[in-house]
Amino acid sequence: MSKIIALANQKGGVGKTTSSINLAASLAVLEYKTLLVDADPQANSTSGIGFDPRNIKNSIYECIINDVDPLDAIVKTDTPNLDLLPAHIDLVGAEIEMINLGSREYKMKAVLEKVKDQYDFIIIDCSPSLGLITINSLTAADSVIIPVQCEYFALEGLGKLLNTIKIVQNRLNPELQIEGILLTMYDVRLRLSNQVVEEVKTHFQDLVFDTIIQRNTRLSEAPSYGVSVIMHDANCKGAINYLNLAREIVRKNGLVTEEQDVNTATL
């Protein structure tokens, strides 16, 4: 079984790219073959995992627009079991170039179908907008994770995103599910953080992941070294949080045996 999970929220600064990188890396550490797809023109997942977008020859852009084989664009990372389908700045113009293409909402789905069988998980870092590239990501995905920061205006714009997901379900991808709402940037010392957690859990109930991503210095600095937090400092809170999230997703999808559960508990 292979599962494609998109991380989406058009509101910036919610930990979308951080969560994409570190969830993908954590799944890889748990020995699941994982592909991280950078579908954001800012290419922060690409740089955050150690690649300079300016030096990328083939990217998700070339795969979508020029029908380049994704196998010619995918690169191996320094993390075992983790590959990257990178992005670069040309992705900014992709939406305009796609306007006149037939079946334009299904372009990314067609790209990922070519490599889907080679991976246990494909994680898509969506663009921070609700444009055509994000629609492509949601159409290609089996499910979507929505990161929500534990700060003021946390739920701002969430209704619009949920409406977009419903439109995609109705018109393009009826199988699309909400994998879960992921609370990020949590600080146990702050009253506001705890209020947001309570509000989100009250409103969305079982859709909210048990795992909460805490604020953590090592987590924040990892991208500047071009590595995931688990490769930067495996013992810090950020690494532990994302490893727990990966375990939660694996269990939720029935992909872990009791023996695997015991083995990964020591990581």
SVG drawing of the C-alpha trace seen along z (x, -y; Angstrom):
<svg xmlns="http://www.w3.org/2000/svg" viewBox="-20 -37 44 46">
<polyline fill="none" stroke="black" stroke-width="0.4" points="0.0,0.0 1.2,-3.5 -0.4,-6.6 -0.1,-10.2 -0.6,-12.8 -0.7,-16.6 0.0,-19.2 -2.0,-22.3 -3.0,-25.6 -3.1,-28.9 -2.3,-30.8 1.5,-31.3 3.6,-30.6 1.7,-27.6 4.6,-25.1 3.5,-23.5 6.9,-23.1 8.6,-22.3 6.0,-19.6 6.3,-18.2 10.1,-17.8 10.1,-16.4 7.1,-14.0 8.7,-12.7 12.1,-12.2 10.5,-10.6 8.6,-8.1 11.9,-7.3 13.6,-6.7 10.8,-4.3 12.0,-2.5 9.1,-3.4 10.2,-4.4 9.2,-8.0 9.1,-10.7 8.9,-14.3 7.3,-16.4 8.0,-20.1 4.9,-21.7 5.7,-25.2 7.3,-27.8 9.3,-29.1 11.1,-25.7 11.7,-25.7 11.3,-22.0 14.0,-21.6 16.5,-23.9 15.4,-22.7 16.5,-19.2 19.9,-20.3 19.5,-21.2 20.0,-24.6 16.9,-25.2 19.0,-27.3 21.0,-24.2 18.0,-21.9 17.8,-20.9 14.6,-18.9 11.8,-19.6 8.1,-19.1 7.7,-22.0 9.4,-20.1 7.4,-17.0 4.0,-18.9 4.7,-21.3 7.2,-19.4 6.2,-15.8 9.7,-15.0 9.8,-11.6 9.7,-12.1 12.5,-9.5 14.7,-12.0 13.8,-14.6 13.8,-12.7 17.0,-12.9 18.1,-10.9 18.7,-12.8 21.2,-12.1 18.4,-10.4 18.1,-6.7 14.6,-5.8 13.9,-9.5 13.8,-10.9 12.9,-14.4 11.0,-15.6 12.3,-19.2 10.9,-22.6 12.4,-25.8 11.2,-29.3 9.8,-28.4 6.9,-26.8 5.6,-30.3 4.6,-30.5 3.2,-27.0 -0.4,-28.0 -0.5,-30.4 1.1,-27.8 -1.4,-25.2 -4.5,-27.2 -4.8,-25.9 -3.7,-22.4 -6.3,-19.6 -7.1,-17.9 -4.9,-20.5 -6.2,-19.6 -4.8,-16.0 -1.3,-16.8 0.4,-16.1 -1.7,-13.0 -0.4,-11.7 3.2,-12.5 2.9,-10.7 1.1,-7.7 4.4,-6.9 6.3,-6.4 3.7,-5.7 4.4,-2.0 8.0,-2.6 7.1,-4.3 5.1,-3.6 4.4,-7.3 4.4,-10.4 4.3,-13.7 3.4,-16.8 4.3,-20.3 1.6,-22.4 1.8,-26.0 0.6,-28.5 -2.4,-29.4 -5.5,-27.8 -4.4,-28.1 -4.1,-25.5 -0.9,-23.9 -2.6,-23.3 -5.7,-21.9 -3.4,-19.6 -1.9,-18.4 -5.2,-17.8 -6.4,-15.9 -3.4,-13.7 -3.6,-13.0 -5.3,-10.3 -5.6,-12.6 -4.6,-16.0 -3.0,-17.2 -3.9,-20.7 -1.3,-22.4 -2.7,-24.9 -0.5,-27.0 -1.3,-27.5 -1.4,-31.3 -3.9,-34.1 -6.0,-33.9 -5.2,-30.2 -8.4,-29.3 -8.3,-32.2 -8.9,-31.0 -9.5,-27.4 -13.1,-27.6 -12.0,-28.6 -9.5,-25.7 -12.1,-23.2 -14.5,-24.5 -11.8,-24.0 -11.3,-20.5 -15.0,-19.9 -15.0,-21.2 -12.1,-18.9 -14.0,-16.0 -17.1,-16.8 -15.6,-17.5 -12.1,-16.0 -11.1,-13.5 -14.1,-11.9 -11.6,-9.7 -9.8,-12.6 -9.9,-12.4 -8.8,-14.7 -5.9,-12.8 -6.0,-15.2 -5.5,-18.6 -2.0,-19.1 -1.4,-21.6 2.0,-23.3 4.1,-25.9 2.7,-24.9 4.2,-26.5 2.8,-24.8 3.8,-28.0 1.4,-30.2 -2.2,-30.5 -3.1,-31.3 -1.5,-28.1 -3.6,-26.1 -6.7,-28.0 -6.2,-27.3 -5.6,-23.6 -8.9,-23.4 -10.8,-25.4 -9.5,-23.3 -10.1,-20.0 -13.6,-21.1 -14.5,-22.1 -12.8,-19.3 -12.8,-16.5 -11.4,-13.3 -9.9,-15.0 -7.2,-16.5 -4.0,-14.5 -3.0,-13.4 0.5,-14.5 1.2,-18.3 4.3,-19.9 6.0,-22.0 8.1,-25.2 11.7,-24.1 14.9,-25.9 16.6,-22.9 13.5,-22.4 13.7,-26.0 17.4,-26.0 17.5,-22.6 16.6,-24.1 19.6,-26.4 21.7,-23.3 19.8,-21.7 18.6,-18.8 15.5,-17.5 15.4,-17.9 15.8,-14.2 19.1,-14.3 20.1,-17.6 19.3,-16.5 17.4,-13.2 16.8,-13.8 15.2,-17.2 11.5,-17.8 10.9,-18.6 12.4,-15.3 10.4,-13.4 7.2,-15.2 7.5,-14.4 8.5,-10.8 5.4,-10.4 3.3,-12.0 4.8,-9.5 3.9,-6.6 0.4,-7.9 -0.1,-8.1 1.3,-4.7 -1.0,-3.2 -4.0,-5.1 -3.5,-3.6 -3.0,-0.1 0.6,0.2 2.3,1.3 2.4,4.7 2.8,5.2 6.4,6.3 7.2,3.1 5.5,1.0 7.9,2.5 10.9,2.0 10.1,-1.7 9.3,-2.5 13.1,-2.4 13.9,-5.0"/>
</svg>
